[in-house]
Structure formats: C-alpha cells, structure tokens
Amino acid sequence: MAKKEEKTMRSTLSARSKQAWLYVAPALLLLTLFLFVPAALSIYYSLTDYNMLAPQAKTFIGLGNYFKLFGDPIFWKSVKNVGQFVLFVMPLQVGTALGLALIVHKQRPGNTFFKISFFAPVVVSLVVTSVLWLYILNPEQGLLNGILAQFGIKAQPFLTSPTQAMFAIIGISAWQGAGYQMLIFLAGLQNIPSDVYEAATIDGANKWERFIHITLPMLKPTSVMILTTTFIDAFKLIIQPMVMTQGGPMDSTITPVYYIYRTGFTDRSLGYASAMTMVYGLAIIIFTICQRKITGGDNNA
C-alpha cells in the first residue's frame, strides 16, 4: 500500500514538474534568444577582429581587442565622462525626486495637477526631450539665453562648451527622470504609519527631527532601490549625448555606451565594440554590488 502511494506521489510530482517546465519554457526561450545567445556571441566576437564590412576576413586574435582597449584614450575619456555624470546626477535627481514627493504628499488643493506636471517629462521620449532642449539651449536664439539676457547675463555656450556641455546634460537628465522616482518615493511616504509621526509630535519633535529620524529611516528600502536603478541607468547614458552633442565638443560628453554604439555601428568594428561591452558590463556589475554594499541594499531589514 505504501509503495502504491509512493508511486502515485512520484507520478503527481512528475506531472507537476512537466507542467512547471511548460509554463517556464516561453520565458526561457526568450531569455535564450535575447540574452544568452547575444552574450555568448559578444564574448566570441570580442576575441576576433570582426568588421561587419568584411565578415569573411574575420580572424581570431585572442585578447588583442582587450589590450587595445586599455590603451584607448577615447574609451578612458568616456569612462571619466560617465563617472562625472553619475557623481552629479544621482544626488541631484534623487534629491529632486524626494523633494517633489514631499511636496505632493501633503494634502492641498491642486495636488493632482502638480503630480501630473512633475511626472509629465517622464512620458515624453528622450529623443523628443533632447531636441526640445537643443532649441532651449541654443547659444544664439535659445529661450534660456533670452531669459538670462533680461537679467544682464551674457549668452552662454551650454552644449557647445567642453566645460558646460556635460553639466547641461546632467541637469536635463535629472529633470527628465525625477518624476518617475517621485512616484516611488510618494508610495514609500504613504506607507509610513501616521501614528508614528503623531507620537513623535507629542514627544516634542519638530518637522526637521521627524524627517531625519522617521521619514528617512523608513524610506531606506525605497531609497536603496531608487539609488540602485538610478546608478545603473546613469551608466547607460547614450540618447542625450547622441542627439544633442554627438559626443562633443572635444569628446567632453562621449560615454562608453555611445562609444560602443559608434564603434560597432558607425565604424563597423564589431569585435572591438564587443570587447568594450564585456569590460564595461563587468564594471557596471562590480560597481552596482559595491553601491548596494555601501547603501545597505543587502540588509534592508
């Protein structure tokens, strides 16, 4: 009798296992086609001198592309640029998002209008946003320089200046992305029990003390998630430099992702672009792990 029950149980488990694999199969197929296969091909191509204009001349060169990469001044310039972008855009964008969330969290007339206004830039295409800001920041006829002229400030070069271009892109990126993170912060704020604030108020805590000792600690899981996603997205910067500056002036806004795109699809040097992809992808993984360790992302409890 026991053997019969054991056999039935095994048959049931086997049927459930087959059913589970049936459900998982479409996702595994998509992952294989669009993640595992491209990753494997990138590793293979990174070890060759593959040029898309002469695919028949492809030869295996081992680590040659990697040695070339570490001596490439443009690549290291792009790494420096994206490092500057990450360093400035993260506090600016996350801080702006938190500030906006605190504003719309209060119950006041017109809150819906402000939420829609703050979130509106998120739903606009980055390409459209970049083109719009090209007109706003035009050195000669731009709206921003027109406003500055009203205050007696001379016209600024903005995107045509090697020292100002990246900071202009930082400001635009923070403005465009803060609305989405505002909604996430707002959800976190709404999950904080009101009685905690009431108890703190009874104990004599002012607004600043409630913010420091209640709001920020209870927003830690939300903050870590936002910091991590912002960190990763910042390293993927490509649209704004591509549309607004083409990596210039003087490579001051070129980023690794844009350099990889330009090398692979403009110069057709797919082998070298694949090597850059491997190195840069590994660097992002390492930096993300370090960032989570620093912010306590692995221990949110």
C-alpha positions in Angstrom: 0.0 0.0 0.0 2.9 2.3 0.9 4.6 1.6 -2.4 1.5 2.4 -4.3 1.1 5.7 -2.5 4.8 6.5 -3.1 4.4 5.6 -6.8 1.3 7.9 -7.1 3.1 10.7 -5.4 6.1 10.4 -7.7 3.7 10.4 -10.7 2.0 13.5 -9.4 5.3 15.3 -8.8 6.5 14.3 -12.3 3.3 15.7 -13.9 3.6 18.9 -11.9 7.3 19.2 -12.9 6.4 18.9 -16.6 3.6 21.4 -16.1 6.0 23.8 -14.5 8.6 23.5 -17.2 5.8 24.1 -19.7 4.9 27.4 -18.1 8.6 28.4 -17.8 9.5 27.4 -21.4 8.4 30.6 -23.1 10.4 32.8 -20.7 13.4 30.5 -21.1 13.1 30.7 -24.9 13.0 34.5 -24.9 16.0 34.7 -22.4 18.0 32.3 -24.6 17.2 34.2 -27.8 17.7 37.7 -26.5 20.1 37.3 -23.6 22.2 34.2 -23.5 22.9 33.9 -27.2 23.8 37.6 -27.7 26.0 37.4 -24.6 27.8 34.3 -25.9 28.2 35.9 -29.4 29.6 39.1 -27.8 32.2 37.1 -25.9 33.2 35.3 -29.1 33.3 38.4 -31.2 35.4 40.2 -28.6 38.2 37.7 -29.3 38.2 38.4 -33.0 38.9 41.4 -35.4 35.4 41.1 -36.8 34.5 44.0 -39.1 30.9 44.0 -40.5 32.2 45.4 -43.8 34.4 42.4 -44.3 32.9 39.4 -42.3 34.8 36.9 -44.4 38.1 38.3 -43.2 37.3 37.7 -39.5 40.2 36.1 -37.6 40.7 35.0 -34.0 43.1 37.4 -32.2 42.6 36.3 -28.6 42.9 39.2 -26.1 44.1 41.7 -28.7 40.9 43.8 -28.5 41.3 44.0 -24.7 44.9 45.1 -24.9 43.9 47.8 -27.4 41.0 48.9 -25.2 43.2 49.6 -22.2 45.4 51.9 -24.3 42.4 53.7 -25.9 42.4 57.3 -24.7 38.8 57.9 -26.0 37.5 55.0 -24.0 39.0 56.3 -20.8 37.8 59.7 -21.6 34.3 58.3 -21.9 34.6 56.4 -18.6 35.7 59.7 -17.0 32.7 61.5 -18.5 30.2 58.9 -17.3 31.8 58.9 -13.9 31.2 62.7 -13.7 27.7 62.2 -14.9 26.9 59.5 -12.2 28.6 61.6 -9.5 26.4 64.7 -10.1 23.1 63.3 -11.5 22.5 60.8 -8.7 22.2 63.3 -5.8 20.5 65.9 -8.0 17.9 63.6 -9.5 17.2 61.6 -6.3 17.2 64.7 -4.1 14.8 66.4 -6.5 12.5 63.4 -6.6 12.3 63.2 -2.8 11.6 66.9 -2.6 8.8 66.7 -5.1 7.4 63.7 -3.3 7.3 65.6 0.0 5.5 68.5 -1.8 2.7 66.4 -3.3 2.4 64.1 -0.3 0.8 67.0 1.7 -3.0 67.2 1.1 -3.5 70.5 -0.5 -5.6 71.9 -3.4 -4.2 71.3 -6.9 -2.1 68.2 -5.8 -3.3 66.2 -8.9 -2.2 69.0 -11.2 1.3 69.1 -9.6 1.7 65.3 -9.7 0.8 65.3 -13.5 3.1 68.3 -14.1 6.1 66.7 -12.3 5.6 63.3 -14.0 4.9 64.7 -17.5 8.6 64.8 -18.6 8.9 61.0 -17.9 6.3 60.0 -20.5 8.0 62.2 -23.2 10.5 60.4 -25.4 14.2 61.1 -24.5 14.8 61.9 -28.2 11.9 64.5 -28.2 13.1 65.9 -24.9 16.7 66.2 -26.2 15.6 68.0 -29.4 13.4 70.4 -27.3 16.4 71.3 -25.1 18.5 71.8 -28.1 16.3 74.7 -29.0 16.1 76.0 -25.4 19.9 75.9 -25.0 20.7 77.3 -28.4 23.6 79.8 -27.9 22.2 82.4 -30.2 18.4 82.1 -30.2 17.7 79.8 -27.3 15.0 80.6 -24.8 17.3 80.2 -21.8 19.8 82.7 -23.1 16.9 85.1 -23.8 15.9 84.9 -20.2 19.4 85.4 -19.0 19.7 88.5 -21.2 16.8 90.0 -19.3 19.0 89.9 -16.2 22.0 91.3 -17.9 23.8 88.0 -18.1 25.7 87.3 -21.3 24.8 84.4 -23.6 26.2 81.0 -22.5 27.5 78.4 -24.9 26.0 75.5 -23.0 26.2 72.4 -25.3 28.9 73.9 -27.4 31.3 74.4 -24.5 33.5 71.5 -23.3 33.2 72.6 -19.7 29.4 73.2 -19.8 28.0 70.5 -22.1 28.1 67.6 -19.6 26.6 69.7 -16.8 23.8 70.7 -19.2 23.1 67.1 -19.9 23.2 66.3 -16.2 20.5 68.9 -15.5 18.3 67.8 -18.3 18.6 64.1 -17.3 17.8 64.9 -13.6 14.7 67.0 -14.7 13.5 64.3 -17.1 13.9 61.3 -14.7 12.9 62.8 -11.3 9.1 62.5 -11.9 9.2 58.7 -12.0 11.2 58.4 -8.8 8.9 61.0 -7.2 6.0 58.5 -7.6 8.1 55.7 -6.0 9.1 58.0 -3.1 5.4 59.0 -2.7 4.4 55.4 -2.4 7.0 54.9 0.3 5.8 58.0 2.2 2.2 56.8 2.1 3.3 53.5 3.7 4.7 55.2 6.7 2.1 55.0 9.6 0.7 58.4 10.6 0.7 57.4 14.3 4.5 57.3 14.3 4.5 61.0 13.4 1.8 61.7 15.9 3.8 60.0 18.7 6.9 62.0 17.7 4.9 65.2 17.7 3.6 64.5 21.2 7.2 63.9 22.3 8.1 67.4 21.1 9.9 66.5 17.8 9.8 69.3 15.2 9.4 68.8 11.4 13.1 68.5 10.7 13.6 65.9 13.5 10.6 63.9 12.2 12.1 64.0 8.8 15.6 62.9 9.9 14.6 60.3 12.5 11.4 58.9 11.0 10.9 59.7 7.3 14.5 58.9 6.1 15.0 55.7 8.0 11.6 54.3 7.0 12.3 55.2 3.4 15.5 53.3 3.3 14.3 50.3 1.3 12.7 52.6 -1.2 15.8 54.8 -1.3 18.1 51.9 -1.9 16.0 50.6 -4.8 15.9 54.1 -6.4 19.6 54.7 -5.9 20.4 51.3 -7.5 18.2 51.8 -10.5 19.4 55.4 -11.0 23.0 54.2 -10.7 22.6 51.6 -13.4 20.5 53.9 -15.7 23.2 56.6 -15.3 25.9 54.3 -16.6 23.7 53.6 -19.7 23.7 57.2 -20.8 23.5 57.4 -24.6 20.5 59.2 -26.0 21.2 62.7 -24.8 24.8 62.9 -26.0 23.9 61.2 -29.2 21.1 63.6 -30.1 22.4 66.8 -28.5 26.2 66.8 -28.9 27.3 63.7 -30.8 29.8 63.1 -28.0 31.4 66.5 -28.4 32.6 69.1 -28.1 36.1 67.6 -27.9 34.7 64.3 -26.6 33.5 66.0 -23.5 30.2 64.2 -23.5 31.0 60.9 -25.1 30.0 58.0 -22.9 31.1 54.3 -23.0 27.7 53.2 -24.3 27.7 55.8 -27.1 31.3 55.0 -27.9 30.4 51.3 -28.1 27.5 52.1 -30.4 29.7 54.4 -32.6 32.4 51.8 -32.8 30.1 48.9 -33.6 27.5 50.5 -35.9 29.3 53.5 -37.4 32.9 52.2 -37.7 31.5 48.6 -38.1 34.3 47.3 -35.8 32.1 44.7 -34.1 35.0 42.8 -32.4 36.4 45.9 -30.7 32.9 47.0 -29.7 32.1 43.6 -28.2 35.3 43.8 -26.1 34.3 47.2 -24.8 30.8 45.8 -24.0 32.3 42.9 -22.0 34.6 45.2 -19.9 32.0 47.9 -19.3 29.3 45.4 -18.4 31.5 43.7 -15.9 32.5 47.1 -14.4 28.8 48.0 -14.0 28.1 44.8 -12.2 31.0 45.3 -9.8 30.1 49.0 -9.2 26.4 48.0 -8.5 27.4 45.4 -6.0 29.7 47.9 -4.2 27.0 50.5 -4.3 24.5 48.1 -2.7 27.0 47.2 0.0 27.6 50.9 0.8 23.9 51.8 0.9 23.0 48.6 2.8 20.9 47.3 0.0 21.6 43.7 1.0 20.3 44.3 4.5 17.2 46.4 4.4 15.6 44.9 7.3 
